[in-house]
Structures are given as C-alpha cells and as structure tokens.
Amino acid sequence: MLQAMKSLNLRALFFSLIGTLLFHLISLFFHLIRIPFPYFEEALFGLGAHFKHRPPPLFHLIRIPFSYFEEALFRLGAHFKHRPPPLFHLIRIPFSYFEEALFHHGAHFKHRLRPQSSLNFEHYMERKVTAVNEALDAAVPLRAPLRIHEAMRYSLLAGGKRLRPIFCIAACELVGGTQSKVMPIACVLEMIHTMSLIQDDLPCMDNDDLRRGKSTTHKVYGEATAILACDGLIALAIEHVTVKTEGIMSTAQIVQAIREIATGAKALIMGQEEDIRSEGMSNVDLKQLEFIHLHKTAPLFEASVVLGAIMGGGSTKEIEKLRKFGRIAGLLFQVVDDILDVTKSTPELGKTAGKDVMAEKVTYPKLLGIDKSREYAEELVQDALGQLTGFDPVRAAPLVSLINYAAYRQS
C-alpha cells in the first residue's frame, strides 16, 4: 500500500513538472516571436476548463487523479478579458465566426462550458415550462372566495421563466430522481417566488405597474387583495408540501423540505428589508450589496436545487455541492438582472426598465460599472460550474445550460 502511494506521488510529481515546464516553454516561445501571451490565454483556459469538468480517458487508464493536473492547466489558461487577437480586427472578420470551430477544440472565448451531451436546451425548457405551468394550474383551482383565488392565479399563471422550479427538477434528475416526484416541491417554489414578486411591486415597496408583460396584481385587484393573495400563496405552499407529497416523501423529508422553504422565505424577507433601507444611501459597498442579494435572491435558488436533490435521494455531499451551486446561481441571476435593468428597454424586459436607477438603489453596475459587472458574472458562472465537478456530465447538462442561460439571457 505504502509503495503504491509512493509510486502514485512520484508519477504525479513527474507530470506536474512536465506541466510547469510546458508553461515556461510556451511563455518563452511567445516572448521570442513577440506575440503577447495573453492573446492565447482564452483558448488555454477553455481547454483547462473543458478537461477539469471531463478528464480525458488517459487519466483513468494511468490511474492518476486528474486534480494533480488542474493547477498546471489553469496556470496556462488565465482569465481572458474579452480581447480577441488583433488579427481579427485587421482582416475585418467578426471573431464570432471562429467560435464554433474553437469550441470543438475545447476553447471558448466567453468562458462557457458547453454540456457534454446532445441536450437541446430550447426543447428542454419548453417541455419543463409546460409541465410546470400545468401543475401550477391544477394546484390553484378557482373556488370560493372567487376574487382571492383569481388574484392568486393571475399572478401565478402570468408566465415567467419558471427558473426556480426547473432548477429544482434538474437537480432532482441529476441525482437520480424523477420529475413527477419533485413536481409538488417545484410548484411550491414558484408559489413562494410569485408571492415575493407581488410584494415587491406594491406601492409601499417598488411601486411597479408592470410584471411579466402584464399589469401588476395590485393594479388589477387592489392593494388589499394583492396582500391577501401573498398570504394565500404562502399558506397554499405549506399545504402543498404536506398534502401533495404524502406517500412519496418520508416524514423526515417533509420536515426537511419545510425547513428549507422557511429558511429561504425568511432570508428573502431580510434581504428585501435591507434592499429598502439601502435606497438613496451613498455609502453602500460591495459587501453590503452582496449581503442583500445573498438573502433576497439567492435563497430560493439555493432551496430549489437542495430540495430537488433531497427529493431525488442525493447524498449529503451531493446536496451540499448543489447548495453552493444554487447560492452562486442566485447571485449570478441578480448581477445579470442589474445589468439588464440599465441596458434593456421595458418591452424587452416585460417589466419597468431603469426602476433601480429611479429608486436610487445600489446595484452592481452602479458600484462596478457595466463591464466589471459582466466580468463578475463570468466569474460566478465558472464558480457555479465548478460545483458540478464529479457529477455525471450528461445528467448535469441541464444545470450547465441553465447557468449559462441565467448568465447570458436578454430579459
């Protein structure tokens, strides 16, 4: 045993030295031919990221942990700063024409890790959104008192991306669960999210008139009914967890699910309070802004993947990796949301554009600028993808695509 460990360490050291030597040789080569090495970093980073998430078969054959090679790979692939080589400016050919070919060699100039599967993401989203919408429609039937249930349905069925329930389903399927088993929990997450949107739009909060391309709930039904619709959605969510999961979840799982939902909802309220208090303040720094959104936006994304993993029978290690993934995904979603608020129009967003600026809220573009905010979003993408290391790449493909969608969406 000891001899085998020594042999493994020697082989690891040998290949680590080879990687370091390769790094210095390449650096020297580019110095001699007077071409700045950073122009080649993106391709190398892409190669490193590609192999990080899917080690080549060679490493399984020689039985050397691929982690020994990661540092060398990523030294060769430092973060690129959106600078395509000057050649493409000189010959006036859009650099995007070459991206597809470069993807085939593990290089990508936007830090995207493409799923190692044949997943048709657009078709995947269409199927999942349809399934979630049908389940939500069935979850909130019209009954007496009619007006309050109409208000709940109006908000819940008004459309939307359904990202939180789809993250939940994808996490469940990642660890071996099924959509039918997790769907009640997925619906609960959308109920909680919708409740937060109704509250967010109230005159005493953001005072918004447009949500998901339609008039906000309080504009249609009045403030009193809108507030009661929030209460109704919270109550329905708890009922749904306990009633609709009977027979498919153990008592311990139900308690765990309610705990995760309650923790997420409580954090959301804390984040909203801090968000309101920060309006008009000039001394809010990046740490405070991150605190706000790690509470206001991230908790439901975190709860989504954690609950999905629990329902799918994931191990403690898998659940905790997905917890980190969900937290990063939520923060990423907010950073991109802040960018879109100042770069897109109201019709494009389906909600009032520029409202954060009008409300004098602190946002990532306000503190960092748009370009730095985008760079931060790119870093979060890589951090999130790193949490999926070790999972089956085919099963992880939906979550990889979802994180890319969250990062590069246009509304």
PyMOL commands that set and color helices and strands:
alter all, ss='L'
color gray80, all
select helices_A, chain A and resi 2-32+37-53+57-61+67-76+87-90+95-103+121-139+146-156+163-174+179-201+217-221+223-244+251-278+286-296+298-311+316-343+346-349+355-358+364-368+370-386+393-408
alter helices_A, ss='H'
color red, helices_A
select strands_A, chain A and resi 210-211+214-215
alter strands_A, ss='S'
color yellow, strands_A
deselect
rebuild
show_as cartoon
